[in-house]
């Protein structure tokens, strides 16, 4: 768990948010592929969780980050 959204490194880390029973996750590459910055990523993540887009600014929001290795599909023969 991180202390707040400012500790989230866009494009390097995936993020999971949780507030009460609502939660959502994005893999590290999602923000980069969509061209989103930190704030925009967090807004979309809140909406995915069924929360208001600015819920990431609320007290009680929990933030978890992780890294992942992304493997592409091999070329088809």
Beta strands, then each sheet from edge to edge (+ up, - down):
strand 1: 14-19
strand 2: 22-26
strand 3: 62-66
sheet 1: 2+ 1- 3+
end
